[in-house]
Amino acid sequence: MCNQDHSIESVSVADNEKFTYPVILIKGSLGNRCETGELKVQIDNHDCPVSKDVRFINEKRGQFKVLLWLKEGENRVTLTYCSRELELNLFFEESENPHRITPLYIICDGHDGCFQSDTAENSIENACAKITLGIQLVQSLYAEKMAEKWSSRKTFTIAGDCLPFRSSLPLQESKAMTDQQLWNFFAKEILQSELYTSEKQKFIGFISSTYYEGISDNDFSYENIKRRTTGNVALGGGGLALFGTGCLYTWPDRLDGIVPAFLNTTLVNRELMMDDSNYRYTYGGCFATTIGSVCHEMGHIFDLGHTKDGIMGSGLDHVNRVFTLITNTEDLPDRVIGRGGPTRKSLNSKLTQIKRPGEFLLKYQQQKESDVTYFADNCAVTLRFHKWFNYSPSSNDNNCDTRISFNFVTRIVTSVNSFLKLIELRDRVDGMLKVYWSFLETDTDNFQVVDTIQLDGLTLFVIDSYVNLRKLLIGSIQAAQRGGLEVVEVSKSIDLKVQSKGKTKEGANDPVTDADFRSHCVMADGLHRIFPKLRIISEEDSAKQSCPDAKLFDLDPTVMHETNVLDEIVDIDEVTVWIDPLDATQEYTESLTEYVTTMVCVAVKGVPTIGVVHNPFTKTTVWAWVNKAMSEPLSNMKRDEEVKNPVLIVSRSHTGDVQTIAKEVFGKNVHIIKAGGAGYKVLKVLNNEATAYLHSTAIKKWDICAGNAILNAVGGKMTDLNNQEISYSDKDPFVNEKGNSNVSSLDSNDISEDEQHTSVLNSFNDCVNENVHIVNYREEETEADGFLDDEYIDILANSQFAEDDHKDLELLLQPAGPSNARRAVEQFTDI
């Protein structure tokens, strides 16, 4: 038995991590080599197919990369090396993002569907298996590269396994067509087929009939191989990425074959089989380059342009290093991206060409010790905010004019209903990035392009963002805590500056203090500085309090104490933030500080989604994001399953007929506790100190929204007294007139009818669009200032501007998507 003290550690995947895709990569380290040691992997105590690369740098230190396939739900993954085990609970739940990629195996009329191969394993079924696995691998690669940039494994969603697609294009006719002609034909044919049901689909197609006729003159240059091959396309744009199958014979059809396929050093018989390895001449090189090509061209259908380096530039050949422990990059010729290749009109000018190196490889890439596959920063920003990488359960399908406009006189890009996140200027011919500006740390709705940049021949690409709920959660926690500091500070004063808002319907005094106003200023203005277009409804809006000295704040992610919470982007005009700067003001004036809280609630389409309740005097913060994350005290709470003697908590100042109602519902043995503050009462329910919180009179929604969200997150419920859920949309009344009840395991909710505080900040219209903007502008008769308004957008046009000074500037501003079949076709064919 081995006496070594081994260690095994995952450096890329954490315990209890959640994935939205099935093929995952675990990277880790091993301590102390064992002569007989082997890294073994099990899922739920069963052996499973994995693809792995394990290497020791020396006797003490080793590394591993493991690819494995997760089943839906929980997966208990056990990695064993000799006597040491590492157990990870990993969860796979497919994304609900309706925007999906459908892989197709395209078979021309007259072709048998068998791709060119050096073995007999080239059937339609085998091709589809290879393609399905290959796209899953690309999906995993995108996730890994995004995680390196943003610590969040965002990636696209695949609709399902690869499907055979029988084309009407005759085989012989296809052989005479150019790459772009093939793309045009298949794009239109797919869109007119039964497969196309929604503009939320994109396709990745592989042509079965790619044919390499072989070479006998020893000229194995890329150009000559291309001349001797028909149907070996590599074009991506709009809704279709199209590829040939010349090197599909090098792809594995099983997960456990991925790493061996990358490491396969078998030389390609270039006289008989196509070699697309960028002069590596090996099966592994072909697999790496062609998978890299898929990553690159799929980037174009996600609206990425060309960059000098990275996946969208010259760095697409080494994807093998993402999944293996290869430490060197082979000496390969640099690629020429866009301009520099053969003169041609390419699809959106996005075809990547390889420079022919001549007799000898004169230019070499530098040997590097790290993974050289990455997205350039501007590409990573685009994907971070792209709708195909972000699922918003609140998104709708309204098709409205774009929210982005450009003023040619002032050179200002303006966003109407969203925030600018990225502006690029690209070469119009080859799509190469010239310059870009990103806005990640601040939210801005306008930007002026400097006048030193000549716009002729350039494309303006803009991506905007909705609101990031993870960031909004962080800001909400900080707002509640910062408001709480003001509440505590004012409490130390001799004079709280108590005023009265008047009487409630029950005749109780409704006080307000300097603490309410100061907390309001910090909370509302603080959130508005970070999220200037949010609709924020605060209890103290009606006072129109000016806040010249408000102590604002910047986002501090450490307030969450959570590191694995993923971003979620939602339409900003569907978000309403409710703020209660000081809940239990009456009790505050009586120094009953245990009842006092500051609260923030984020409602999406009227549904309470994020709730924060903070007690400034105990410095306790409870927060939850429904179905995403919650503060540690909540996650550790244990709630009673059975309730024998119900305990109801009710308002000490707005009791109404609650005692009568309580006895009718819960019986004579019900025990009633009176307390102040809606936030306090919800916390008592959560802490099992009360069975339910019942309120029978009107109550304002900022009093209960945060508690409602937290209850939802832990499986509780808040309703009105008619057992109906409460809407927190700003379009609904700010007061719940039907009372409320809420319980952590039963039911709960409350609302009241006081004057409606209608100072809703930043009202927006109902137009909802996509956040990537790629459309051509056409100049018409406009106002004297030269402003091109939304109504002049022409989705189809490639027409130039009338004024010579701007005739070559193309604006890429893409609206939400086609509203009918004709526009759907144009989504693909606008080239």
C-alpha positions in Angstrom: 0.0 0.0 0.0 1.3 3.5 -0.8 2.6 5.5 2.1 2.7 8.8 0.3 0.8 11.7 1.6 -1.1 12.7 -1.6 -3.2 15.8 -2.2 -5.8 16.5 -4.8 -7.4 19.9 -5.4 -9.7 21.5 -8.0 -8.6 24.9 -9.0 -11.4 25.7 -11.5 -14.6 24.2 -10.1 -16.0 24.7 -6.6 -18.2 22.4 -4.6 -21.9 22.9 -5.2 -21.3 24.8 -8.4 -24.1 25.1 -10.9 -23.7 24.6 -14.7 -26.0 25.4 -17.5 -24.2 23.0 -20.0 -23.3 19.3 -19.7 -19.7 18.9 -20.8 -17.5 20.5 -18.0 -13.8 20.9 -17.5 -12.2 20.4 -14.1 -8.7 21.6 -13.7 -6.6 20.7 -10.7 -3.4 19.8 -9.0 -2.0 16.6 -7.5 0.6 16.3 -4.7 3.3 13.6 -4.7 3.6 11.2 -7.6 2.5 7.6 -6.9 4.2 4.9 -9.0 0.9 3.0 -9.3 -1.4 6.0 -8.9 -4.1 6.7 -11.4 -6.6 9.6 -11.4 -10.1 7.9 -11.3 -13.4 9.7 -11.7 -16.8 8.5 -10.6 -20.3 10.2 -10.7 -22.7 9.0 -8.0 -20.4 6.0 -7.2 -20.3 4.8 -10.8 -17.6 4.8 -13.3 -18.3 7.3 -16.1 -16.8 8.2 -19.4 -14.3 11.0 -19.0 -11.5 12.5 -21.0 -8.4 13.4 -19.0 -4.8 14.5 -19.2 -2.7 14.0 -16.1 1.0 15.0 -16.0 3.6 15.5 -13.2 6.0 18.4 -13.5 8.2 16.7 -10.9 7.9 14.1 -8.2 6.0 16.5 -5.9 3.7 18.4 -8.2 1.2 17.2 -10.8 -1.6 18.7 -12.8 -4.8 17.3 -14.4 -7.6 18.3 -16.7 -10.7 16.2 -16.8 -13.7 16.5 -19.1 -16.9 14.9 -17.9 -20.5 14.8 -18.8 -23.1 15.9 -16.2 -26.6 14.5 -16.1 -29.5 16.7 -15.3 -29.7 17.6 -11.7 -27.2 16.8 -8.9 -24.0 15.0 -9.7 -21.7 13.7 -6.9 -18.3 13.7 -8.6 -15.5 11.8 -6.9 -11.9 12.2 -8.0 -9.5 9.6 -6.5 -5.7 9.6 -6.7 -4.3 6.6 -4.8 -5.6 7.0 -1.3 -6.8 10.6 -1.6 -10.3 11.6 -2.6 -11.9 14.8 -3.6 -15.7 15.0 -3.7 -17.6 17.7 -5.6 -21.4 18.1 -5.7 -22.0 19.7 -9.1 -25.4 20.6 -10.5 -26.5 20.8 -14.2 -29.7 22.6 -15.1 -30.0 23.5 -18.7 -30.5 27.2 -19.3 -34.1 28.4 -19.9 -32.7 30.9 -22.4 -35.1 30.7 -25.4 -32.3 31.8 -27.7 -30.8 28.6 -28.9 -28.3 27.1 -31.4 -29.5 24.2 -33.6 -26.7 22.0 -35.1 -27.4 20.6 -38.6 -25.8 18.0 -40.8 -26.6 19.3 -44.3 -27.0 16.7 -47.0 -27.2 17.8 -50.6 -29.6 16.2 -53.0 -27.9 13.2 -54.6 -25.4 12.7 -51.8 -25.5 9.7 -49.6 -24.6 11.7 -46.5 -21.4 9.9 -45.8 -18.6 12.4 -45.1 -15.1 11.8 -46.5 -13.1 9.7 -44.1 -10.2 7.3 -44.0 -12.4 4.8 -42.1 -15.8 3.2 -42.7 -17.2 5.1 -39.6 -18.6 8.0 -41.7 -22.3 7.5 -41.6 -24.9 10.2 -41.0 -25.4 8.9 -37.5 -21.6 9.0 -36.9 -21.4 12.5 -38.3 -24.2 13.8 -36.1 -22.6 12.3 -33.0 -19.3 14.0 -33.8 -21.0 17.3 -34.5 -23.1 17.2 -31.3 -20.0 16.5 -29.2 -18.0 19.1 -31.0 -20.6 21.8 -30.4 -20.9 20.8 -26.7 -17.1 21.2 -26.5 -17.3 24.7 -28.1 -20.1 25.5 -25.6 -17.8 24.5 -22.8 -14.9 26.4 -24.2 -16.9 29.6 -24.4 -17.9 29.1 -20.8 -14.3 28.6 -19.7 -13.1 31.7 -21.5 -15.9 33.8 -20.1 -15.1 32.6 -16.6 -11.5 33.7 -17.0 -12.7 37.2 -17.9 -15.7 37.6 -15.6 -15.7 34.7 -13.1 -19.0 33.6 -14.6 -19.4 30.7 -17.0 -21.7 32.3 -19.5 -22.2 30.4 -22.7 -24.8 29.8 -25.4 -27.6 27.2 -25.2 -27.9 24.3 -27.6 -31.3 23.3 -28.8 -30.5 19.6 -28.9 -28.5 16.9 -30.8 -27.4 17.5 -34.4 -30.2 16.9 -36.9 -29.8 15.7 -40.5 -31.1 18.4 -43.0 -32.0 17.2 -46.5 -31.2 20.1 -48.8 -32.8 20.5 -52.3 -29.5 21.8 -53.6 -28.2 19.2 -56.2 -24.8 17.8 -55.4 -23.2 18.6 -58.7 -24.5 22.2 -58.6 -23.1 22.7 -55.1 -19.6 21.8 -56.3 -19.5 24.8 -58.6 -20.7 27.3 -55.9 -18.5 29.6 -53.9 -18.5 29.6 -50.1 -20.7 32.6 -50.0 -23.2 31.2 -52.5 -23.5 28.1 -50.4 -24.1 30.1 -47.3 -26.7 32.2 -49.0 -28.5 29.1 -50.4 -28.6 27.1 -47.2 -29.5 30.2 -45.0 -32.6 30.9 -47.1 -33.5 27.2 -47.3 -33.2 26.7 -43.6 -35.4 29.7 -42.9 -38.1 28.5 -45.2 -38.1 25.0 -43.6 -40.1 23.6 -40.8 -37.0 23.8 -38.6 -37.2 27.6 -38.4 -39.9 28.6 -35.9 -38.6 31.7 -34.2 -36.1 34.5 -34.5 -34.6 33.2 -31.3 -32.9 30.4 -33.3 -29.5 30.4 -34.9 -28.0 27.4 -36.8 -24.6 25.8 -37.2 -24.4 23.7 -40.3 -21.9 21.1 -41.6 -22.0 20.1 -45.3 -21.7 16.4 -45.7 -20.5 16.5 -49.3 -17.2 18.3 -48.7 -14.7 16.6 -51.0 -10.9 16.7 -51.2 -9.7 15.4 -54.5 -6.1 14.8 -53.3 -2.7 16.3 -54.2 0.0 14.6 -56.2 2.3 17.5 -57.0 3.6 17.9 -53.3 2.2 21.4 -53.1 0.4 21.1 -49.8 0.0 24.8 -49.2 -3.3 26.1 -47.7 -4.2 27.7 -51.0 -3.7 24.6 -53.1 -5.6 22.4 -50.6 -8.4 25.0 -50.8 -8.4 24.8 -54.6 -8.6 21.0 -54.5 -11.5 20.9 -52.1 -15.2 21.6 -52.8 -17.7 22.5 -50.1 -15.2 23.2 -47.3 -16.8 26.4 -46.1 -16.0 28.4 -42.9 -18.4 31.3 -42.8 -20.4 32.8 -40.0 -22.8 35.7 -39.7 -26.4 36.6 -39.0 -28.2 33.4 -38.0 -25.9 30.8 -39.6 -22.4 29.5 -39.2 -21.6 27.1 -42.0 -18.7 24.6 -42.2 -17.4 21.9 -44.4 -16.6 18.4 -43.2 -13.1 18.0 -44.7 -11.5 17.2 -41.3 -14.5 15.7 -39.6 -12.7 12.4 -39.8 -10.3 13.7 -37.1 -13.2 14.5 -34.6 -14.1 12.1 -31.9 -17.7 10.8 -31.4 -17.3 9.9 -27.7 -16.5 12.2 -24.8 -13.6 9.9 -23.7 -12.0 10.4 -27.1 -11.6 14.2 -26.9 -8.3 14.4 -25.2 -6.8 11.5 -27.2 -8.0 13.3 -30.4 -6.2 16.5 -29.4 -3.1 14.6 -28.6 -3.2 12.4 -31.7 0.2 12.9 -33.5 -0.7 10.6 -36.4 0.4 12.3 -39.6 -2.3 13.0 -42.2 -1.9 11.3 -45.5 -2.1 14.6 -47.3 -2.2 13.0 -50.7 -5.6 11.4 -49.9 -7.1 13.3 -46.9 -7.6 17.0 -46.3 -5.1 18.6 -43.9 -6.5 21.8 -42.2 -4.1 21.8 -39.3 -2.3 25.1 -40.1 0.8 23.2 -41.1 1.0 20.8 -38.2 0.1 17.9 -40.5 -1.4 15.8 -37.7 -4.8 14.5 -36.8 -4.6 16.4 -33.5 -3.7 19.6 -35.3 -6.7 19.2 -37.7 -9.1 18.7 -34.8 -7.7 21.7 -32.9 -7.8 24.1 -35.9 -11.2 23.1 -37.1 -12.8 23.3 -33.6 -11.0 26.7 -33.3 -12.6 27.7 -36.6 -16.0 26.7 -35.2 -15.4 28.9 -32.2 -14.3 31.8 -34.5 -17.2 31.6 -36.9 -19.8 31.1 -34.2 -18.4 34.3 -32.7 -19.5 36.1 -35.8 -23.1 34.9 -35.4 -22.9 36.4 -31.9 -21.9 39.7 -33.5 -18.2 39.6 -32.8 -15.9 41.3 -35.3 -12.3 40.5 -36.0 -9.5 41.3 -33.6 -5.8 41.1 -34.0 -5.3 38.3 -31.5 -7.5 35.9 -29.6 -10.3 33.6 -30.9 -11.6 36.2 -33.2 -8.1 36.8 -34.6 -5.0 34.7 -35.0 -5.5 32.6 -31.8 -7.9 30.0 -33.0 -5.5 27.1 -33.7 -4.6 26.2 -30.1 -7.9 25.3 -28.5 -6.3 21.9 -27.7 -4.5 23.7 -24.9 -7.7 24.6 -23.2 -8.5 20.9 -22.6 -5.0 19.3 -22.4 -1.8 20.0 -20.6 0.3 20.6 -23.7 2.8 23.2 -22.6 4.0 24.4 -26.0 2.4 26.0 -29.0 3.6 24.6 -32.3 5.5 27.0 -34.6 2.7 28.0 -36.9 2.4 30.8 -39.4 0.4 33.8 -38.3 -3.1 34.1 -39.7 -4.1 37.1 -41.8 -7.5 38.3 -40.6 -9.7 40.0 -43.2 -7.6 42.1 -45.5 -4.6 40.4 -46.9 -6.3 37.3 -48.1 -7.5 36.8 -51.7 -9.7 39.6 -53.0 -13.3 38.6 -52.6 -16.6 39.7 -51.1 -17.0 37.7 -48.0 -20.0 37.2 -45.7 -19.9 40.4 -43.6 -16.2 40.4 -44.5 -15.6 37.8 -41.8 -13.8 34.9 -43.4 -10.4 34.3 -41.8 -7.6 33.5 -44.2 -4.2 31.9 -43.5 -1.1 33.5 -44.9 0.8 31.2 -47.2 4.3 31.0 -45.6 6.2 30.0 -48.7 8.8 27.3 -48.8 9.8 27.8 -45.2 7.9 29.1 -42.2 9.5 32.5 -41.9 7.4 33.9 -39.1 6.9 31.9 -35.9 4.6 32.4 -33.0 6.3 32.9 -29.7 6.4 29.8 -27.5 4.2 30.4 -24.5 3.6 28.5 -21.3 0.0 29.4 -20.9 -3.3 28.8 -22.6 -3.2 31.1 -25.6 -6.9 30.8 -26.4 -8.9 33.8 -25.3 -11.5 36.4 -26.3 -10.1 39.9 -26.7 -11.5 42.3 -24.1 -14.0 43.9 -26.4 -15.3 40.5 -27.6 -15.7 39.4 -24.0 -17.7 42.5 -23.2 -20.0 41.9 -26.1 -20.6 38.3 -25.0 -21.1 39.3 -21.4 -24.1 41.4 -22.3 -25.3 39.5 -25.3 -28.9 38.1 -25.2 -27.7 34.7 -26.4 -25.5 34.5 -23.2 -28.0 35.9 -20.8 -31.4 34.5 -19.9 -34.0 37.0 -18.7 -37.2 35.4 -17.5 -38.8 38.8 -17.8 -37.9 39.5 -21.5 -40.7 39.9 -24.0 -41.0 39.8 -27.7 -42.1 43.3 -28.5 -40.5 44.5 -31.6 -39.8 48.2 -31.4 -37.4 50.7 -32.9 -33.9 50.6 -31.6 -33.0 52.6 -28.6 -29.7 53.7 -30.0 -29.2 56.8 -32.1 -26.2 58.7 -33.5 -25.9 62.4 -34.2 -23.6 63.1 -37.1 -23.1 66.7 -36.1 -22.1 66.2 -32.4 -20.8 62.6 -33.0 -22.7 61.5 -29.9 -24.1 58.0 -29.5 -27.2 58.1 -27.3 -29.1 55.3 -25.6 -32.7 56.0 -24.8 -33.8 53.1 -22.5 -30.6 51.4 -21.5 -26.9 51.9 -20.7 -24.0 51.9 -23.2 -21.5 49.2 -22.5 -19.4 49.0 -25.6 -18.7 51.1 -28.6 -16.5 49.8 -31.4 -15.3 51.2 -34.7 -14.5 48.5 -37.2 -13.1 48.5 -40.7 -16.0 48.2 -43.0 -14.3 45.9 -45.5 -12.8 43.2 -43.2 -14.6 43.8 -39.9 -11.2 44.4 -38.1 -11.5 46.3 -34.8 -9.9 49.8 -35.0 -10.8 51.2 -31.6 -13.2 50.6 -28.9 -14.6 52.1 -25.6 -16.1 50.1 -22.8 -18.2 51.3 -19.9 -18.2 48.6 -17.3 -17.7 50.5 -14.1 -20.2 53.3 -14.8 -23.6 53.4 -16.4 -23.8 56.0 -19.1 -26.4 56.7 -21.8 -24.3 58.9 -24.2 -20.8 59.0 -25.6 -19.1 61.4 -27.9 -16.7 59.9 -30.5 -13.7 62.0 -30.6 -13.4 64.2 -33.7 -9.8 63.1 -34.4 -11.1 59.8 -35.7 -12.0 59.7 -39.4 -15.2 57.8 -39.8 -15.0 57.1 -43.5 -14.9 53.4 -44.2 -15.7 52.4 -40.6 -18.6 50.6 -39.0 -20.0 51.8 -35.7 -20.9 48.9 -33.4 -22.8 49.5 -30.2 -23.9 47.2 -27.4 -26.0 48.3 -24.5 -27.1 46.7 -21.4 -30.2 46.2 -19.4 -29.7 46.0 -15.6 -27.5 43.4 -14.0 -29.5 41.9 -11.1 -26.4 40.6 -9.3 -25.0 44.1 -9.2 -28.4 45.5 -8.2 -28.4 43.0 -5.3 -25.0 44.2 -4.2 -26.2 47.8 -4.4 -29.4 47.0 -2.6 -27.5 45.5 0.4 -25.2 48.5 0.5 -28.1 50.9 0.3 -29.9 49.3 3.2 -26.7 49.3 5.3 -25.7 52.8 4.4 -29.2 54.1 5.1 -29.0 52.3 8.4 -25.9 54.3 9.4 -27.9 57.5 8.9 -30.7 56.1 11.1 -28.3 55.3 13.9 -26.5 58.6 13.6 -29.7 60.6 13.8 -30.8 58.6 16.8 -27.9 60.1 18.8 -29.3 63.5 18.3 -31.4 65.3 20.9 -33.9 66.4 18.3 -35.1 63.8 15.8 -37.1 66.5 14.0 -40.3 64.6 14.2 -43.1 65.7 11.8 -46.4 64.2 11.0 -47.6 63.1 7.5 -51.1 63.0 8.9 -53.4 60.3 10.2 -53.9 56.8 8.8 -57.4 55.5 8.2 -57.3 53.9 11.6 -56.5 57.3 13.1 -52.9 56.6 14.1 -50.3 59.2 13.7 -47.9 58.7 10.7 -44.7 60.3 11.8 -41.5 61.1 9.8 -38.1 62.1 11.1 -34.8 63.5 9.9 -33.6 59.9 9.9 -36.2 59.0 7.3 -35.1 61.8 5.0 -31.3 61.2 5.4 -31.7 57.5 4.9 -33.8 58.1 1.8 -31.2 60.4 0.4 -28.4 57.9 0.9 -30.4 54.9 -0.4 -32.2 56.4 -3.3 -29.4 58.7 -4.6 -26.8 56.0 -3.9 -28.6 53.5 -6.1 -29.4 56.1 -8.7 -25.8 57.1 -9.1 -24.9 53.5 -9.9 -28.1 52.7 -11.8 -29.3 56.1 -13.1 -32.2 54.8 -15.1 -33.8 52.6 -12.4 -37.3 53.3 -11.4 -37.1 53.7 -7.7 -40.1 54.2 -5.4 -39.3 55.4 -1.9 -41.6 56.1 1.0 -40.2 59.6 1.2 -40.4 60.5 -2.5 -43.4 62.7 -1.9 -41.4 65.0 0.3 -39.3 65.9 -2.7 -36.4 66.0 -0.3 -33.2 67.6 -1.7 -30.1 65.6 -1.0 -27.0 67.8 -1.6 -24.9 66.1 1.1 -26.0 62.5 0.6 -23.1 60.1 1.3 -23.1 58.0 -1.9 -21.2 54.7 -2.4 -19.6 52.5 -5.0 -20.4 48.8 -5.4 -18.6 46.5 -3.0 -19.2 42.8 -3.9 -17.8 41.7 -0.5 -21.1 42.6 1.2 -22.7 39.5 -0.3 -20.2 37.0 1.2 -21.0 34.9 -1.9 -18.6 34.3 -4.8 -20.5 32.0 -7.1 -23.6 34.2 -7.8 -23.9 34.5 -11.6 -25.0 37.6 -13.5 -28.5 37.9 -14.8 -29.5 40.6 -17.1 -33.1 41.9 -17.3 -34.8 44.6 -19.1 -34.4 47.8 -17.1 -37.9 49.0 -17.9 -39.3 45.9 -16.2 -37.5 46.5 -12.9 -39.0 48.5 -10.0 -37.0 49.1 -6.8 -39.0 49.8 -3.6 -37.2 51.5 -0.7 -38.3 51.9 2.8 -35.7 54.2 4.3 -36.9 53.7 7.9 -39.5 51.1 8.7 -41.2 51.5 12.1 -40.8 55.2 12.4 -43.2 55.4 15.3 -41.3 52.9 17.3 -38.0 54.7 16.3 -39.4 57.9 18.0 -40.1 55.8 21.1 -36.6 54.3 21.1 -37.9 50.8 20.4 -35.0 50.2 18.0 -35.4 46.4 17.9 -38.3 47.0 15.5 -36.4 49.4 13.1 -35.2 48.2 9.7 -34.2 49.7 6.4 -35.4 47.8 3.4 -34.8 47.5 -0.4 -36.8 45.3 -2.7 -36.3 44.6 -6.4 -39.4 43.6 -8.4 -39.1 42.3 -11.9 -42.4 42.5 -13.9 -44.1 43.1 -10.6 -42.7 39.9 -9.0 -40.6 40.5 -5.8 -37.3 39.0 -6.8 -34.6 40.5 -4.4 -35.3 41.5 -0.8 -33.0 43.1 1.8 -33.9 43.8 5.4 -31.3 45.4 7.6 -31.6 46.2 11.3 -29.1 49.1 11.8 -28.9 48.8 15.6 -28.1 45.1 15.6 -26.2 45.4 12.3 -28.0 42.3 11.0 -28.7 42.1 7.3 -30.9 39.4 5.8 -31.2 39.2 2.0 -32.4 36.8 -0.6 -32.5 36.6 -4.4 -35.2 34.1 -5.4 -33.9 30.9 -6.8 -30.3 32.3 -6.8 -28.8 33.0 -3.5 -29.5 34.1 0.1 -27.6 35.4 3.1 -26.0 32.8 5.4 -28.5 33.2 8.3 -31.4 32.3 5.9 -29.6 29.3 4.4 -29.1 27.9 7.8 -32.6 28.4 9.1 -34.7 25.4 10.0 -38.5 25.8 9.8 -40.9 23.7 11.8 -43.0 21.3 9.6 -46.0 21.1 12.0 -47.8 24.0 13.7 -49.8 22.9 16.7 -50.4 26.2 18.5 -50.2 29.0 15.9 -48.4 32.2 16.9 -49.5 35.3 14.9 -47.6 38.5 14.8 -49.6 41.7 14.1 -49.1 45.4 14.0 -49.1 47.2 17.4 -50.5 50.4 15.8 -52.7 49.1 12.9 -54.4 46.1 14.4 -57.8 46.6 12.8 -60.0 43.4 13.1 -57.0 41.1 12.9 -57.7 39.3 16.2 -61.2 38.3 15.0 -59.8 37.1 11.7 -57.0 35.2 13.4 -59.4 33.2 15.6 -61.7 32.5 12.7 -58.8 31.1 10.7 -56.6 29.5 13.3 -59.0 28.7 16.1 -59.2 29.8 19.7 -55.7 28.6 20.7 -54.0 31.1 18.5 -51.5 33.3 20.3 -51.1 36.9 19.1 -48.0 39.0 19.4 -48.1 42.7 18.7 -45.0 44.3 17.2 -43.8 47.3 15.2 -42.4 47.3 11.7 -43.3 45.1 8.8 -39.7 44.1 8.2 -39.3 43.0 11.8 -42.5 40.9 11.7 -41.4 39.1 8.6 -38.0 38.3 10.2 -39.9 36.8 13.2 -41.8 34.5 10.9 -38.5 33.5 9.2 -36.9 32.8 12.6 -39.8 30.5 13.6 -40.8 32.9 16.4 -44.1 33.4 14.7 -46.2 31.1 12.5 -47.6 34.0 10.4 -47.7 37.7 10.0 -51.3 39.0 9.5 -52.3 42.5 8.6 -55.9 43.3 7.9 -55.8 47.0 7.0 -54.1 48.9 4.2 -50.3 48.8 4.0 -47.8 50.4 1.6 -45.9 48.1 -0.7 -42.5 49.4 0.3 -43.3 48.0 3.7 -43.8 44.5 2.5 -42.0 44.0 -0.8 -38.6 43.0 0.7 -40.2 40.6 3.1 -42.3 39.1 0.3 -39.1 38.4 -1.8 -37.3 36.8 1.1 -40.3 34.7 2.0 -40.5 33.5 -1.6 -36.8 32.6 -1.6 -37.2 30.3 1.4 -40.4 28.6 0.3 -42.8 30.8 2.2 -45.6 32.9 0.8 -47.2 36.3 1.1 -50.7 37.1 -0.2 -53.5 39.5 0.3 -56.4 38.3 2.4 -58.1 36.9 -0.7 -55.1 34.6 -1.1 -53.9 36.5 -4.2 -50.3 37.4 -4.8 -49.4 41.0 -4.7 -48.0 42.9 -7.7 -45.2 45.3 -7.1 -45.2 46.9 -10.6 -45.0 50.7 -10.5 -48.1 50.6 -12.7 -50.2 49.2 -9.9 -51.4 51.1 -6.8 -48.6 51.7 -4.2 -51.0 50.5 -1.5 -52.4 47.1 -0.9 -56.0 47.6 0.2 -56.8 44.0 0.9 -54.6 43.4 3.8 -52.0 40.7 3.9 -50.9 37.5 5.5 -47.5 35.8 5.2 -46.0 32.6 6.6 -42.7 30.8 6.1 -44.5 27.5 5.4 -48.1 28.6 4.9 -49.3 32.0 3.5 -48.6 35.7 3.9 -48.9 39.4 2.8 -50.1 43.0 3.5 -50.8 46.4 1.9 -52.7 49.7 2.8 -54.5 52.6 1.2 -52.9 55.9 2.1 -52.1 58.7 -0.4 -50.3 57.3 -3.4 -46.8 58.5 -3.7 -46.5 58.7 -7.4 -43.0 60.2 -7.7 -41.7 57.3 -9.7 -38.3 58.1 -11.0 -37.4 57.6 -14.7 -40.6 56.5 -16.3 -40.0 54.5 -19.5 -42.2 53.4 -22.4 -43.1 49.7 -23.0 -40.6 49.3 -25.9 -38.3 46.3 -25.3 -35.5 45.6 -27.7 -32.4 43.5 -27.8 -29.1 45.0 -26.5 -26.9 44.3 -29.5 -27.4 46.8 -32.2 -26.5 45.9 -35.8 -28.5 47.7 -38.4 -27.6 50.1 -41.3 -28.8 53.6 -41.1 -30.2 55.4 -44.1 -30.3 59.1 -44.1 -33.7 60.8 -45.0 -35.0 64.3 -44.5 -34.2 65.0 -40.9 -34.1 68.0 -38.5 -31.5 70.7 -39.1 -29.2 69.4 -36.5 -28.5 66.3 -38.6 -29.9 63.9 -36.0 -30.9 60.5 -37.3 -33.9 59.4 -35.3 -35.2 55.9 -34.8 -37.8 56.2 -37.5 -35.1 56.3 -40.1 -33.6 52.9 -39.3 -33.6 50.6 -42.3 -32.9 47.1 -41.2 -32.2 45.9 -44.8 -30.3 48.7 -46.2 -26.7 48.7 -47.2 -27.3 52.2 -48.7 -24.8 54.9 -48.0 -25.5 58.3 -46.5 -26.3 61.2 -48.8 -23.7 63.6 -47.3 -20.3 62.8 -48.6 -18.7 63.5 -45.2 -20.4 60.5 -43.8 -21.2 58.3 -46.7 -18.9 55.4 -45.7 -20.0 55.2 -42.0 -22.1 52.2 -41.3 -24.0 52.0 -38.1 -24.5 48.6 -36.6 -27.6 48.9 -34.5 -29.7 45.8 -34.3 -33.3 45.9 -33.0 -35.0 43.2 -31.2 -35.7 40.9 -34.1 -37.9 40.3 -37.1 -41.7 40.5 -36.5 -42.6 38.5 -39.6 -41.2 35.9 -41.9 -39.8 38.4 -44.4 -37.8 40.2 -41.7 -36.7 36.8 -40.3 -35.1 36.0 -43.7 -33.4 39.3 -43.7 -31.9 38.6 -40.4 -29.8 36.1 -42.2 -29.3 37.7 -45.5 -28.5 41.3 -44.7 -24.9 41.2 -46.0 
